[in-house]
Amino acid sequence: MKRVTLMVLVLSLLILNGCIVSTSPSDFIITMDKGDTLEFSVSVFPESSNALWTLYYGDVEDTANGLHYTFTPDKEGAYQMKLEVTDPRGSSQNRTWIIFVQ
């Protein structure tokens, strides 16, 4: 009974507040080689939420919308990937990854 009550409470919170359900990659600090490809993805609730990806490298910013983002660096250095998910009511959540390219 306690498990059912807890599940109902969690689902109620998800319905009232949009959120990031899961992200990939699960590690938030990543090391990769120049020229390799890294796939970012997010699962959101509700499905009508907007996912905005912003990649920062020095003074350069690259943005994209959607549930997936493919990153293939052509330069070595430190990058930052920020994900902002906004639900239809305007509530938002963020995730940030640091990527070291060698």
N, C-alpha and C positions, 0 to 999 in steps of 0.2 A: 504494500500500500504506500509506503514512504517513497518507493522508487517511482510509482505512477504520479504521485503528487509532485515530486521533483521534476519529472519530465513535463508535466503540464505547466509548471511554473517557468521552466526554461523555454518551452515553446511559446508561452504567452509573452515573455520578454522579447523573443525574436520577432513576433508579430508586431508588437508595439514599437520596437526599435530595429531598424534595418541594421544589418551587420555583415562583417566579413565572416564567413563560415570556415573557410580554409584558404591557405595560400601555398603556392609552390614557387620556388624551393622553400623548404621548411627552415633551413639555416639562414640566418640574417647577415652573416659575414661569410663571403664567398671569395675564393681564390680561383682564377681560371687563366688559361693561356690566350694570348692575342689570336684572333681568328676563330676561336671556338665559339659555339653557339650555346646560349643559356635561355631556356624557356621559362617565362614567368606566367603564372595563372592564378586566378582567384575564383572562388565560389562564393556567391553572395545570396543574401535573403533580405527582402524579396527580390525575385529575379529582375524586376524593373529598375533596380538600383543602377547607378552609373559608376563605372570604374575608370578613373583617370590615372594613367601612368606618367610619371615625369622622371626622365633620366638626366642627371646632372654630371657634367664633366668640365671642371674649370668654370669658364664663363658660358659654356654651351648647355642649352636645355633642349631636350627632345620630348614631346608629349604625344600621347596616343590614348584613345578611348577603347574600351572593350575588356573582355575577360582574359585576354592573353596578350603577352608582349614578348617578342623575340629580340634578344640582344646578341649582337655579334660585334665585339669591339675590334677596331683596327689600330688602336693605339694602346700602349702600356700606360698604367697609372691607376688612380683610385677614382671610382665612379660611385654615385649614389642613386639608387632607384627608390622613388617614393610612389606609393599607391594610396590614392584617396578614393574611398567608396562612399557615395552619397545616395541615401534612399529617397523615395518620392516625397517624403515629408521634410527633407532638408537636413536630416541628421547625417553625420559623417564619421568614418573611422579611417585611420591611417596605418600603414605598415611601411617600414624603411629597411632597405638592404644596403650594405656596403660591399662593393665588388672591387677586388684587387686584381688587376690584369697584369700578367707578366709576359 
